[in-house]
Amino acid sequence: MGFKSNGAKVNRIEYRSKAMKSLFNGKDLSGWKVFPDKKSFFQWNPQGWLSVNNGQGDLQSEQVFGNFFTQVDVKTNGKHLNSGIFFRGIPDQYCLAYEAQIRNQFNETADQKYSVETFNPKTNKLEGKLEMNSKAVDFGTGAIYRRIPARVQASKDNEWFTLSIAAYERHFSTWVNGIQVTDWTDNRPINDNPRLGYRSKPGAFSIQGHDPTTDIDFRNFRVKSLDE
């Protein structure tokens, strides 16, 4: 993955897979740490995939990233299972991060109602709320959870799909199987906790175990820093 930038904005993104760094070794959890006192079970299966099962939990990267492009392959082994890829998370804190949602549930009609906060890009003050109707249930795969729902469904349960996330300063975008499903700018006031405001500092990636039904595989977790 190669990137060319001009000032504060990334103007061009070129895909060169050899430039991306793998965060998985396919053998053990080196470079990652399991958040203590939770119920999720993280293990490598014989195919070299990371399998996540059981209740709530969090597998957090030891490395931190600020501006980056990342891709990970995901397969949900059940109907409408829930998980997420967390990023720019506060190290050693449970789920205090931005989240790219994983949930392959979209209705035929836009009957899901969301209220999305809007902030002034210059003053970072709350302006109001944008009411949205969407087909995505619980924001949908590729959403920035709690911030903006996915535009369209581009993945299915029981099939491998690729989730891509780009983060550059306040600008965040996601793709599912190469289809862009979100494009969002975090105009909230600065805060170390991404749940409360815009986090500018680098942070950890996390893989979420959501609940007792969790049965999800991950492979090919790779990243390119945009700060190098």
C-alpha positions in Angstrom: 0.0 0.0 0.0 1.6 3.3 -1.0 0.4 6.8 -0.1 1.2 10.2 -1.5 0.3 13.2 0.6 0.3 17.0 0.1 0.2 19.0 3.4 -2.5 17.9 5.8 -4.6 15.9 3.2 -4.0 12.6 1.5 -4.7 13.3 -2.2 -3.9 9.9 -3.6 -4.0 6.4 -2.4 -2.3 3.6 -4.4 -2.6 0.0 -3.5 0.7 -1.8 -3.2 0.2 -4.8 -0.8 3.9 -5.4 -0.3 4.1 -2.1 1.6 1.6 -3.2 4.2 2.7 -4.7 7.5 1.0 -7.8 8.8 -0.1 -7.7 12.5 -0.8 -11.5 12.5 1.8 -14.2 12.4 -0.7 -17.0 11.9 0.7 -19.0 14.8 0.3 -17.2 18.2 -0.8 -13.9 19.7 2.6 -12.2 19.6 2.1 -8.5 19.3 -1.4 -8.7 20.9 -2.7 -8.9 24.4 -6.0 -10.3 25.7 -7.9 -7.9 27.9 -8.0 -9.5 31.3 -11.1 -10.8 33.2 -13.3 -11.1 30.1 -15.0 -14.1 28.5 -13.9 -14.2 24.9 -11.6 -17.0 23.7 -9.0 -16.1 21.1 -7.2 -18.9 19.3 -5.4 -19.8 16.1 -7.0 -22.6 14.1 -5.0 -25.0 11.8 -5.7 -22.9 8.7 -3.9 -19.9 10.3 -7.0 -17.9 11.1 -7.8 -16.2 14.4 -11.0 -17.5 15.8 -13.0 -15.6 18.4 -15.7 -17.3 20.5 -17.9 -16.8 23.5 -18.8 -13.7 25.5 -17.5 -10.1 25.7 -13.8 -9.6 25.3 -11.0 -7.6 23.6 -7.8 -8.5 21.8 -5.6 -5.4 21.7 -2.5 -4.7 19.6 0.7 -3.7 21.4 1.6 -1.3 18.6 -0.3 2.0 18.2 -1.2 3.9 15.0 -2.5 7.4 14.4 -3.0 7.9 10.7 -3.2 4.6 8.8 -4.8 2.4 6.2 -5.7 -1.1 7.4 -7.4 -4.2 5.9 -8.6 -7.4 7.6 -10.5 -10.4 6.2 -13.5 -11.4 8.3 -16.0 -14.3 8.3 -19.0 -14.4 10.6 -20.0 -18.0 11.3 -23.6 -17.4 12.1 -26.5 -15.2 11.4 -26.2 -11.5 12.2 -23.3 -11.9 14.5 -21.8 -8.8 16.1 -18.1 -7.7 16.4 -15.9 -4.8 15.4 -12.5 -3.6 14.6 -11.5 -0.9 17.2 -8.9 1.7 16.3 -7.1 4.6 17.9 -8.0 3.0 21.2 -6.6 4.1 24.5 -4.0 1.5 25.3 -4.9 -0.9 28.2 -8.5 0.5 28.3 -11.5 -1.6 27.4 -13.2 -0.6 24.2 -12.4 3.1 24.5 -11.8 3.6 20.8 -13.4 4.3 17.4 -15.2 1.2 16.1 -15.7 -0.1 12.5 -18.8 -2.2 13.0 -19.2 -5.8 11.9 -22.9 -6.9 11.6 -24.2 -8.2 8.3 -27.8 -7.3 8.8 -29.6 -5.0 6.5 -33.4 -4.7 6.0 -35.2 -4.4 2.7 -36.6 -1.0 3.6 -34.9 1.9 5.3 -36.8 1.4 8.6 -33.9 1.9 10.9 -33.8 5.4 12.5 -30.5 7.0 13.5 -29.8 10.4 15.1 -26.3 11.6 14.2 -24.7 14.5 16.0 -23.3 17.3 13.8 -20.5 19.6 14.9 -19.2 22.9 13.4 -15.9 22.1 11.6 -14.4 25.4 12.7 -15.5 25.8 16.3 -16.1 22.1 17.0 -19.4 23.0 18.8 -22.5 20.9 18.6 -24.8 22.2 16.0 -27.6 19.7 16.2 -28.6 16.2 15.2 -29.3 14.8 11.7 -32.1 12.3 11.6 -31.4 9.4 9.2 -33.3 6.4 7.9 -31.2 3.4 6.9 -31.5 -0.2 6.0 -28.5 -1.0 8.3 -29.4 -2.7 11.5 -27.2 -1.7 14.5 -25.3 0.6 12.1 -24.3 -2.3 9.8 -20.9 -3.7 8.6 -18.4 -1.0 7.9 -20.2 1.7 9.9 -18.4 3.9 12.3 -20.4 2.7 15.3 -22.5 5.3 17.1 -21.4 7.9 14.5 -22.7 7.0 11.1 -24.4 3.9 9.6 -23.1 2.0 6.6 -24.5 3.2 3.3 -25.1 -0.2 1.7 -24.6 -3.9 2.4 -21.5 -5.3 0.8 -20.9 -8.5 2.8 -22.8 -11.6 3.9 -22.6 -14.0 6.9 -20.6 -17.3 6.4 -18.5 -15.7 3.6 -15.1 -14.1 3.8 -15.1 -10.3 3.3 -12.5 -7.6 3.5 -13.0 -4.7 5.8 -10.7 -1.7 5.0 -10.3 1.4 7.2 -8.5 4.7 6.4 -7.9 7.2 9.2 -6.2 10.5 8.5 -6.5 13.2 11.2 -10.2 13.8 11.6 -11.2 12.0 8.4 -12.3 8.3 8.5 -13.5 6.1 5.6 -14.3 2.4 5.4 -14.8 -0.1 2.5 -16.3 -3.5 2.5 -15.2 -5.8 -0.3 -13.9 -2.7 -2.0 -17.2 -0.8 -1.8 -17.0 2.5 0.2 -19.7 2.4 2.9 -18.8 5.3 5.1 -17.0 8.6 4.8 -17.1 10.7 8.0 -15.2 13.6 9.6 -15.0 13.8 13.3 -15.6 17.5 14.1 -16.1 17.0 17.8 -13.9 18.7 20.3 -10.5 17.0 21.1 -10.7 14.3 23.8 -8.4 11.5 24.7 -11.4 9.2 24.7 -12.8 8.7 21.2 -16.2 7.9 22.7 -16.4 11.4 24.0 -14.6 13.4 21.3 -12.0 13.5 18.6 -8.9 11.6 19.5 -5.8 12.8 17.6 -3.3 10.6 19.4 -2.2 7.3 18.1 -4.0 4.3 19.6 -4.3 0.5 19.6 -6.3 -1.7 17.3 -8.7 -4.2 19.0 -10.7 -7.2 17.9 -14.0 -7.5 19.7 -15.7 -10.5 21.2 -19.3 -9.2 21.6 -21.5 -11.8 23.3 -22.0 -15.5 23.9 -23.0 -16.1 20.3 -19.6 -14.8 19.0 -18.1 -17.1 16.4 -16.0 -15.1 14.0 -12.7 -15.7 12.1 -10.1 -13.1 11.2 -7.1 -13.3 8.9 -4.6 -11.1 7.0 -4.7 -8.2 9.4 -2.4 -5.7 7.7 -1.7 -2.0 8.1 0.2 0.8 6.5 1.1 3.8 8.7 0.6 7.2 7.2 2.8 8.8 9.8 6.1 7.3 8.4 
